[in-house]
């Protein structure tokens, strides 16, 4: 995902992941921020719902689209 460092906060990750379903946990590398190239969140997903292919991260004025 190449998230900015401050976005590795568990609460922020779970908030973003909740767009897709119910967040359950992060993997160990994400929890201790030892792998900055990607973050992983286990999400309980309703496979019958349509989910976005990208989400907006940031404020209305300054931000970027992150593909899932």
PDB file of N, CA, C and O in Angstrom:
ATOM      1  N   UNK A   1       0.802  -1.190   0.000  1.00  0.00           N
ATOM      2  CA  UNK A   1       0.000   0.000   0.000  1.00  0.00           C
ATOM      3  C   UNK A   1       0.850   1.261   0.000  1.00  0.00           C
ATOM      4  O   UNK A   1       0.402   2.313  -0.456  1.00  0.00           O
ATOM      5  N   UNK A   2       2.059   1.165   0.502  1.00  0.00           N
ATOM      6  CA  UNK A   2       2.930   2.334   0.601  1.00  0.00           C
ATOM      7  C   UNK A   2       2.268   3.482   1.371  1.00  0.00           C
ATOM      8  O   UNK A   2       2.275   4.628   0.922  1.00  0.00           O
ATOM      9  N   UNK A   3       1.703   3.159   2.521  1.00  0.00           N
ATOM     10  CA  UNK A   3       1.065   4.171   3.362  1.00  0.00           C
ATOM     11  C   UNK A   3       2.098   5.031   4.046  1.00  0.00           C
ATOM     12  O   UNK A   3       3.217   4.590   4.309  1.00  0.00           O
ATOM     13  N   UNK A   4       1.722   6.243   4.329  1.00  0.00           N
ATOM     14  CA  UNK A   4       2.586   7.105   5.131  1.00  0.00           C
ATOM     15  C   UNK A   4       2.641   6.548   6.546  1.00  0.00           C
ATOM     16  O   UNK A   4       1.689   5.920   7.009  1.00  0.00           O
ATOM     17  N   UNK A   5       3.740   6.775   7.221  1.00  0.00           N
ATOM     18  CA  UNK A   5       4.005   6.157   8.514  1.00  0.00           C
ATOM     19  C   UNK A   5       2.890   6.384   9.534  1.00  0.00           C
ATOM     20  O   UNK A   5       2.534   5.463  10.269  1.00  0.00           O
ATOM     21  N   UNK A   6       2.342   7.583   9.590  1.00  0.00           N
ATOM     22  CA  UNK A   6       1.315   7.859  10.603  1.00  0.00           C
ATOM     23  C   UNK A   6       0.021   7.071  10.346  1.00  0.00           C
ATOM     24  O   UNK A   6      -0.825   6.980  11.236  1.00  0.00           O
ATOM     25  N   UNK A   7      -0.141   6.508   9.160  1.00  0.00           N
ATOM     26  CA  UNK A   7      -1.342   5.742   8.850  1.00  0.00           C
ATOM     27  C   UNK A   7      -1.246   4.281   9.288  1.00  0.00           C
ATOM     28  O   UNK A   7      -2.197   3.524   9.094  1.00  0.00           O
ATOM     29  N   UNK A   8      -0.130   3.873   9.868  1.00  0.00           N
ATOM     30  CA  UNK A   8       0.008   2.515  10.385  1.00  0.00           C
ATOM     31  C   UNK A   8      -0.630   2.361  11.769  1.00  0.00           C
ATOM     32  O   UNK A   8      -0.579   1.281  12.357  1.00  0.00           O
ATOM     33  N   UNK A   9      -1.213   3.406  12.274  1.00  0.00           N
ATOM     34  CA  UNK A   9      -1.942   3.360  13.536  1.00  0.00           C
ATOM     35  C   UNK A   9      -3.104   2.377  13.387  1.00  0.00           C
ATOM     36  O   UNK A   9      -3.839   2.433  12.401  1.00  0.00           O
ATOM     37  N   UNK A  10      -3.273   1.483  14.354  1.00  0.00           N
ATOM     38  CA  UNK A  10      -4.304   0.434  14.275  1.00  0.00           C
ATOM     39  C   UNK A  10      -5.697   1.018  14.069  1.00  0.00           C
ATOM     40  O   UNK A  10      -6.470   0.503  13.260  1.00  0.00           O
ATOM     41  N   UNK A  11      -6.020   2.067  14.778  1.00  0.00           N
ATOM     42  CA  UNK A  11      -7.346   2.680  14.673  1.00  0.00           C
ATOM     43  C   UNK A  11      -7.579   3.242  13.261  1.00  0.00           C
ATOM     44  O   UNK A  11      -8.670   3.110  12.706  1.00  0.00           O
ATOM     45  N   UNK A  12      -6.569   3.852  12.703  1.00  0.00           N
ATOM     46  CA  UNK A  12      -6.688   4.399  11.348  1.00  0.00           C
ATOM     47  C   UNK A  12      -6.810   3.272  10.326  1.00  0.00           C
ATOM     48  O   UNK A  12      -7.647   3.343   9.427  1.00  0.00           O
ATOM     49  N   UNK A  13      -5.986   2.234  10.454  1.00  0.00           N
ATOM     50  CA  UNK A  13      -6.069   1.092   9.536  1.00  0.00           C
ATOM     51  C   UNK A  13      -7.437   0.425   9.604  1.00  0.00           C
ATOM     52  O   UNK A  13      -8.015   0.082   8.573  1.00  0.00           O
ATOM     53  N   UNK A  14      -7.957   0.240  10.822  1.00  0.00           N
ATOM     54  CA  UNK A  14      -9.264  -0.398  10.968  1.00  0.00           C
ATOM     55  C   UNK A  14     -10.364   0.487  10.385  1.00  0.00           C
ATOM     56  O   UNK A  14     -11.334  -0.015   9.818  1.00  0.00           O
ATOM     57  N   UNK A  15     -10.214   1.784  10.524  1.00  0.00           N
ATOM     58  CA  UNK A  15     -11.203   2.698   9.951  1.00  0.00           C
ATOM     59  C   UNK A  15     -11.220   2.575   8.432  1.00  0.00           C
ATOM     60  O   UNK A  15     -12.288   2.520   7.823  1.00  0.00           O
ATOM     61  N   UNK A  16     -10.039   2.530   7.821  1.00  0.00           N
ATOM     62  CA  UNK A  16      -9.962   2.370   6.371  1.00  0.00           C
ATOM     63  C   UNK A  16     -10.476   0.996   5.943  1.00  0.00           C
ATOM     64  O   UNK A  16     -11.199   0.887   4.952  1.00  0.00           O
ATOM     65  N   UNK A  17     -10.111  -0.042   6.675  1.00  0.00           N
ATOM     66  CA  UNK A  17     -10.519  -1.405   6.322  1.00  0.00           C
ATOM     67  C   UNK A  17     -12.023  -1.610   6.474  1.00  0.00           C
ATOM     68  O   UNK A  17     -12.599  -2.466   5.802  1.00  0.00           O
ATOM     69  N   UNK A  18     -12.661  -0.841   7.341  1.00  0.00           N
ATOM     70  CA  UNK A  18     -14.099  -1.007   7.568  1.00  0.00           C
ATOM     71  C   UNK A  18     -14.922  -0.643   6.333  1.00  0.00           C
ATOM     72  O   UNK A  18     -16.100  -0.991   6.256  1.00  0.00           O
ATOM     73  N   UNK A  19     -14.329   0.043   5.379  1.00  0.00           N
ATOM     74  CA  UNK A  19     -15.004   0.321   4.107  1.00  0.00           C
ATOM     75  C   UNK A  19     -15.320  -0.995   3.392  1.00  0.00           C
ATOM     76  O   UNK A  19     -16.308  -1.083   2.662  1.00  0.00           O
ATOM     77  N   UNK A  20     -14.498  -2.003   3.597  1.00  0.00           N
ATOM     78  CA  UNK A  20     -14.640  -3.277   2.906  1.00  0.00           C
ATOM     79  C   UNK A  20     -15.376  -4.333   3.715  1.00  0.00           C
ATOM     80  O   UNK A  20     -15.935  -5.271   3.147  1.00  0.00           O
ATOM     81  N   UNK A  21     -15.382  -4.189   5.041  1.00  0.00           N
ATOM     82  CA  UNK A  21     -16.025  -5.180   5.904  1.00  0.00           C
ATOM     83  C   UNK A  21     -15.634  -4.944   7.351  1.00  0.00           C
ATOM     84  O   UNK A  21     -15.298  -3.825   7.737  1.00  0.00           O
ATOM     85  N   UNK A  22     -15.678  -6.013   8.156  1.00  0.00           N
ATOM     86  CA  UNK A  22     -15.356  -5.897   9.584  1.00  0.00           C
ATOM     87  C   UNK A  22     -13.891  -6.252   9.821  1.00  0.00           C
ATOM     88  O   UNK A  22     -13.506  -7.412   9.676  1.00  0.00           O
ATOM     89  N   UNK A  23     -13.058  -5.251  10.188  1.00  0.00           N
ATOM     90  CA  UNK A  23     -11.644  -5.532  10.450  1.00  0.00           C
ATOM     91  C   UNK A  23     -11.494  -6.407  11.697  1.00  0.00           C
ATOM     92  O   UNK A  23     -12.168  -6.192  12.704  1.00  0.00           O
ATOM     93  N   UNK A  24     -10.603  -7.392  11.614  1.00  0.00           N
ATOM     94  CA  UNK A  24     -10.397  -8.317  12.721  1.00  0.00           C
ATOM     95  C   UNK A  24      -9.041  -8.149  13.393  1.00  0.00           C
ATOM     96  O   UNK A  24      -8.954  -8.113  14.620  1.00  0.00           O
ATOM     97  N   UNK A  25      -7.979  -8.045  12.591  1.00  0.00           N
ATOM     98  CA  UNK A  25      -6.639  -7.903  13.157  1.00  0.00           C
ATOM     99  C   UNK A  25      -5.649  -7.495  12.072  1.00  0.00           C
ATOM    100  O   UNK A  25      -5.937  -7.582  10.879  1.00  0.00           O
ATOM    101  N   UNK A  26      -4.474  -7.046  12.517  1.00  0.00           N
ATOM    102  CA  UNK A  26      -3.376  -6.781  11.590  1.00  0.00           C
ATOM    103  C   UNK A  26      -2.340  -7.890  11.761  1.00  0.00           C
ATOM    104  O   UNK A  26      -2.328  -8.590  12.773  1.00  0.00           O
ATOM    105  N   UNK A  27      -1.480  -8.040  10.772  1.00  0.00           N
ATOM    106  CA  UNK A  27      -0.406  -9.020  10.927  1.00  0.00           C
ATOM    107  C   UNK A  27       0.704  -8.421  11.795  1.00  0.00           C
ATOM    108  O   UNK A  27       0.714  -7.218  12.056  1.00  0.00           O
ATOM    109  N   UNK A  28       1.629  -9.262  12.234  1.00  0.00           N
ATOM    110  CA  UNK A  28       2.680  -8.837  13.158  1.00  0.00           C
ATOM    111  C   UNK A  28       3.555  -7.727  12.576  1.00  0.00           C
ATOM    112  O   UNK A  28       3.886  -6.772  13.278  1.00  0.00           O
ATOM    113  N   UNK A  29       3.927  -7.841  11.315  1.00  0.00           N
ATOM    114  CA  UNK A  29       4.792  -6.833  10.694  1.00  0.00           C
ATOM    115  C   UNK A  29       4.108  -5.469  10.637  1.00  0.00           C
ATOM    116  O   UNK A  29       4.764  -4.440  10.799  1.00  0.00           O
ATOM    117  N   UNK A  30       2.809  -5.454  10.409  1.00  0.00           N
ATOM    118  CA  UNK A  30       2.064  -4.195  10.401  1.00  0.00           C
ATOM    119  C   UNK A  30       1.975  -3.632  11.813  1.00  0.00           C
ATOM    120  O   UNK A  30       2.131  -2.428  12.018  1.00  0.00           O
ATOM    121  N   UNK A  31       1.726  -4.495  12.776  1.00  0.00           N
ATOM    122  CA  UNK A  31       1.597  -4.065  14.165  1.00  0.00           C
ATOM    123  C   UNK A  31       2.859  -3.389  14.675  1.00  0.00           C
ATOM    124  O   UNK A  31       2.785  -2.367  15.359  1.00  0.00           O
ATOM    125  N   UNK A  32       4.016  -3.950  14.349  1.00  0.00           N
ATOM    126  CA  UNK A  32       5.280  -3.389  14.842  1.00  0.00           C
ATOM    127  C   UNK A  32       5.952  -2.470  13.821  1.00  0.00           C
ATOM    128  O   UNK A  32       7.063  -1.992  14.048  1.00  0.00           O
ATOM    129  N   UNK A  33       5.282  -2.227  12.704  1.00  0.00           N
ATOM    130  CA  UNK A  33       5.737  -1.340  11.625  1.00  0.00           C
ATOM    131  C   UNK A  33       7.152  -1.719  11.172  1.00  0.00           C
ATOM    132  O   UNK A  33       8.034  -0.868  11.058  1.00  0.00           O
ATOM    133  N   UNK A  34       7.342  -3.017  10.917  1.00  0.00           N
ATOM    134  CA  UNK A  34       8.658  -3.477  10.457  1.00  0.00           C
ATOM    135  C   UNK A  34       8.723  -3.636   8.944  1.00  0.00           C
ATOM    136  O   UNK A  34       9.797  -3.890   8.398  1.00  0.00           O
ATOM    137  N   UNK A  35       7.595  -3.491   8.258  1.00  0.00           N
ATOM    138  CA  UNK A  35       7.555  -3.616   6.813  1.00  0.00           C
ATOM    139  C   UNK A  35       6.762  -2.420   6.278  1.00  0.00           C
ATOM    140  O   UNK A  35       5.531  -2.449   6.276  1.00  0.00           O
ATOM    141  N   UNK A  36       7.439  -1.395   5.836  1.00  0.00           N
ATOM    142  CA  UNK A  36       6.769  -0.154   5.438  1.00  0.00           C
ATOM    143  C   UNK A  36       6.214  -0.192   4.016  1.00  0.00           C
ATOM    144  O   UNK A  36       5.490   0.719   3.615  1.00  0.00           O
ATOM    145  N   UNK A  37       6.538  -1.219   3.259  1.00  0.00           N
ATOM    146  CA  UNK A  37       6.064  -1.273   1.875  1.00  0.00           C
ATOM    147  C   UNK A  37       4.603  -1.699   1.781  1.00  0.00           C
ATOM    148  O   UNK A  37       3.960  -1.463   0.758  1.00  0.00           O
ATOM    149  N   UNK A  38       4.069  -2.320   2.826  1.00  0.00           N
ATOM    150  CA  UNK A  38       2.699  -2.826   2.784  1.00  0.00           C
ATOM    151  C   UNK A  38       2.160  -2.982   4.202  1.00  0.00           C
ATOM    152  O   UNK A  38       2.914  -3.251   5.138  1.00  0.00           O
ATOM    153  N   UNK A  39       0.872  -2.812   4.348  1.00  0.00           N
ATOM    154  CA  UNK A  39       0.207  -3.119   5.613  1.00  0.00           C
ATOM    155  C   UNK A  39      -0.876  -4.146   5.324  1.00  0.00           C
ATOM    156  O   UNK A  39      -1.445  -4.177   4.234  1.00  0.00           O
ATOM    157  N   UNK A  40      -1.150  -4.979   6.308  1.00  0.00           N
ATOM    158  CA  UNK A  40      -2.154  -6.031   6.112  1.00  0.00           C
ATOM    159  C   UNK A  40      -3.159  -6.002   7.250  1.00  0.00           C
ATOM    160  O   UNK A  40      -2.796  -5.948   8.426  1.00  0.00           O
ATOM    161  N   UNK A  41      -4.432  -6.039   6.872  1.00  0.00           N
ATOM    162  CA  UNK A  41      -5.521  -6.101   7.839  1.00  0.00           C
ATOM    163  C   UNK A  41      -6.428  -7.245   7.417  1.00  0.00           C
ATOM    164  O   UNK A  41      -6.870  -7.313   6.270  1.00  0.00           O
ATOM    165  N   UNK A  42      -6.698  -8.138   8.353  1.00  0.00           N
ATOM    166  CA  UNK A  42      -7.631  -9.228   8.105  1.00  0.00           C
ATOM    167  C   UNK A  42      -9.041  -8.668   8.242  1.00  0.00           C
ATOM    168  O   UNK A  42      -9.388  -8.097   9.276  1.00  0.00           O
ATOM    169  N   UNK A  43      -9.853  -8.830   7.199  1.00  0.00           N
ATOM    170  CA  UNK A  43     -11.198  -8.251   7.170  1.00  0.00           C
ATOM    171  C   UNK A  43     -12.218  -9.336   6.865  1.00  0.00           C
ATOM    172  O   UNK A  43     -12.055 -10.111   5.922  1.00  0.00           O
ATOM    173  N   UNK A  44     -13.273  -9.385   7.674  1.00  0.00           N
ATOM    174  CA  UNK A  44     -14.407 -10.262   7.370  1.00  0.00           C
ATOM    175  C   UNK A  44     -15.210  -9.564   6.274  1.00  0.00           C
ATOM    176  O   UNK A  44     -15.715  -8.458   6.468  1.00  0.00           O
ATOM    177  N   UNK A  45     -15.319 -10.210   5.146  1.00  0.00           N
ATOM    178  CA  UNK A  45     -15.847  -9.574   3.942  1.00  0.00           C
ATOM    179  C   UNK A  45     -17.138 -10.237   3.498  1.00  0.00           C
ATOM    180  O   UNK A  45     -17.228 -11.464   3.469  1.00  0.00           O
ATOM    181  N   UNK A  46     -18.135  -9.440   3.151  1.00  0.00           N
ATOM    182  CA  UNK A  46     -19.357  -9.950   2.547  1.00  0.00           C
ATOM    183  C   UNK A  46     -19.102 -10.045   1.044  1.00  0.00           C
ATOM    184  O   UNK A  46     -19.052  -9.026   0.356  1.00  0.00           O
ATOM    185  N   UNK A  47     -18.943 -11.247   0.545  1.00  0.00           N
ATOM    186  CA  UNK A  47     -18.569 -11.436  -0.854  1.00  0.00           C
ATOM    187  C   UNK A  47     -19.691 -11.076  -1.823  1.00  0.00           C
ATOM    188  O   UNK A  47     -19.459 -10.989  -3.029  1.00  0.00           O
ATOM    189  N   UNK A  48     -20.887 -10.870  -1.321  1.00  0.00           N
ATOM    190  CA  UNK A  48     -22.007 -10.523  -2.186  1.00  0.00           C
ATOM    191  C   UNK A  48     -22.142  -9.015  -2.389  1.00  0.00           C
ATOM    192  O   UNK A  48     -22.902  -8.570  -3.249  1.00  0.00           O
ATOM    193  N   UNK A  49     -21.409  -8.233  -1.605  1.00  0.00           N
ATOM    194  CA  UNK A  49     -21.431  -6.781  -1.766  1.00  0.00           C
ATOM    195  C   UNK A  49     -20.371  -6.352  -2.773  1.00  0.00           C
ATOM    196  O   UNK A  49     -19.336  -7.000  -2.927  1.00  0.00           O
ATOM    197  N   UNK A  50     -20.650  -5.254  -3.448  1.00  0.00           N
ATOM    198  CA  UNK A  50     -19.660  -4.666  -4.356  1.00  0.00           C
ATOM    199  C   UNK A  50     -18.763  -3.746  -3.518  1.00  0.00           C
ATOM    200  O   UNK A  50     -19.260  -2.950  -2.720  1.00  0.00           O
ATOM    201  N   UNK A  51     -17.459  -3.855  -3.699  1.00  0.00           N
ATOM    202  CA  UNK A  51     -16.505  -3.079  -2.922  1.00  0.00           C
ATOM    203  C   UNK A  51     -15.688  -2.175  -3.841  1.00  0.00           C
ATOM    204  O   UNK A  51     -15.435  -2.531  -4.992  1.00  0.00           O
ATOM    205  N   UNK A  52     -15.272  -1.005  -3.343  1.00  0.00           N
ATOM    206  CA  UNK A  52     -14.493  -0.082  -4.177  1.00  0.00           C
ATOM    207  C   UNK A  52     -13.116  -0.653  -4.510  1.00  0.00           C
ATOM    208  O   UNK A  52     -12.553  -1.431  -3.740  1.00  0.00           O
ATOM    209  N   UNK A  53     -12.589  -0.264  -5.650  1.00  0.00           N
ATOM    210  CA  UNK A  53     -11.249  -0.710  -6.050  1.00  0.00           C
ATOM    211  C   UNK A  53     -10.172   0.231  -5.513  1.00  0.00           C
ATOM    212  O   UNK A  53      -8.983  -0.083  -5.565  1.00  0.00           O
ATOM    213  N   UNK A  54     -10.598   1.396  -4.995  1.00  0.00           N
ATOM    214  CA  UNK A  54      -9.658   2.349  -4.408  1.00  0.00           C
ATOM    215  C   UNK A  54     -10.402   3.197  -3.383  1.00  0.00           C
ATOM    216  O   UNK A  54     -11.624   3.337  -3.439  1.00  0.00           O
ATOM    217  N   UNK A  55      -9.641   3.760  -2.444  1.00  0.00           N
ATOM    218  CA  UNK A  55     -10.231   4.642  -1.436  1.00  0.00           C
ATOM    219  C   UNK A  55      -9.425   5.932  -1.370  1.00  0.00           C
ATOM    220  O   UNK A  55      -8.231   5.949  -1.669  1.00  0.00           O
ATOM    221  N   UNK A  56     -10.092   7.009  -0.977  1.00  0.00           N
ATOM    222  CA  UNK A  56      -9.453   8.308  -0.816  1.00  0.00           C
ATOM    223  C   UNK A  56      -8.844   8.371   0.579  1.00  0.00           C
ATOM    224  O   UNK A  56      -9.523   8.078   1.563  1.00  0.00           O
ATOM    225  N   UNK A  57      -7.585   8.747   0.674  1.00  0.00           N
ATOM    226  CA  UNK A  57      -6.903   8.887   1.956  1.00  0.00           C
ATOM    227  C   UNK A  57      -6.451  10.326   2.088  1.00  0.00           C
ATOM    228  O   UNK A  57      -5.698  10.827   1.253  1.00  0.00           O
ATOM    229  N   UNK A  58      -6.908  10.990   3.135  1.00  0.00           N
ATOM    230  CA  UNK A  58      -6.528  12.376   3.375  1.00  0.00           C
ATOM    231  C   UNK A  58      -7.736  13.266   3.545  1.00  0.00           C
ATOM    232  O   UNK A  58      -8.865  12.792   3.671  1.00  0.00           O
ATOM    233  N   UNK A  59      -7.487  14.544   3.547  1.00  0.00           N
ATOM    234  CA  UNK A  59      -8.562  15.523   3.690  1.00  0.00           C
ATOM    235  C   UNK A  59      -9.187  15.793   2.329  1.00  0.00           C
ATOM    236  O   UNK A  59      -8.713  15.294   1.309  1.00  0.00           O
ATOM    237  N   UNK A  60     -10.242  16.576   2.320  1.00  0.00           N
ATOM    238  CA  UNK A  60     -10.888  16.918   1.051  1.00  0.00           C
ATOM    239  C   UNK A  60      -9.944  17.702   0.130  1.00  0.00           C
ATOM    240  O   UNK A  60     -10.006  17.577  -1.093  1.00  0.00           O
ATOM    241  N   UNK A  61      -9.078  18.503   0.736  1.00  0.00           N
ATOM    242  CA  UNK A  61      -8.178  19.364  -0.033  1.00  0.00           C
ATOM    243  C   UNK A  61      -6.896  18.638  -0.432  1.00  0.00           C
ATOM    244  O   UNK A  61      -6.411  18.787  -1.553  1.00  0.00           O
ATOM    245  N   UNK A  62      -6.357  17.855   0.490  1.00  0.00           N
ATOM    246  CA  UNK A  62      -5.060  17.219   0.241  1.00  0.00           C
ATOM    247  C   UNK A  62      -5.148  15.738   0.567  1.00  0.00           C
ATOM    248  O   UNK A  62      -5.430  15.366   1.706  1.00  0.00           O
ATOM    249  N   UNK A  63      -4.912  14.912  -0.402  1.00  0.00           N
ATOM    250  CA  UNK A  63      -4.964  13.468  -0.203  1.00  0.00           C
ATOM    251  C   UNK A  63      -4.638  12.744  -1.497  1.00  0.00           C
ATOM    252  O   UNK A  63      -4.132  13.336  -2.450  1.00  0.00           O
ATOM    253  N   UNK A  64      -4.935  11.459  -1.514  1.00  0.00           N
ATOM    254  CA  UNK A  64      -4.647  10.652  -2.691  1.00  0.00           C
ATOM    255  C   UNK A  64      -5.524   9.406  -2.685  1.00  0.00           C
ATOM    256  O   UNK A  64      -6.028   8.999  -1.638  1.00  0.00           O
ATOM    257  N   UNK A  65      -5.705   8.802  -3.861  1.00  0.00           N
ATOM    258  CA  UNK A  65      -6.413   7.543  -3.972  1.00  0.00           C
ATOM    259  C   UNK A  65      -5.435   6.396  -3.731  1.00  0.00           C
ATOM    260  O   UNK A  65      -4.327   6.381  -4.268  1.00  0.00           O
ATOM    261  N   UNK A  66      -5.864   5.440  -2.917  1.00  0.00           N
ATOM    262  CA  UNK A  66      -5.066   4.247  -2.661  1.00  0.00           C
ATOM    263  C   UNK A  66      -5.819   3.054  -3.232  1.00  0.00           C
ATOM    264  O   UNK A  66      -6.953   2.783  -2.838  1.00  0.00           O
ATOM    265  N   UNK A  67      -5.194   2.349  -4.151  1.00  0.00           N
ATOM    266  CA  UNK A  67      -5.815   1.148  -4.704  1.00  0.00           C
ATOM    267  C   UNK A  67      -5.724   0.032  -3.680  1.00  0.00           C
ATOM    268  O   UNK A  67      -4.766  -0.043  -2.910  1.00  0.00           O
ATOM    269  N   UNK A  68      -6.741  -0.846  -3.674  1.00  0.00           N
ATOM    270  CA  UNK A  68      -6.701  -1.956  -2.705  1.00  0.00           C
ATOM    271  C   UNK A  68      -5.974  -3.140  -3.262  1.00  0.00           C
ATOM    272  O   UNK A  68      -5.846  -4.160  -2.584  1.00  0.00           O
TER     273      UNK A  68
END
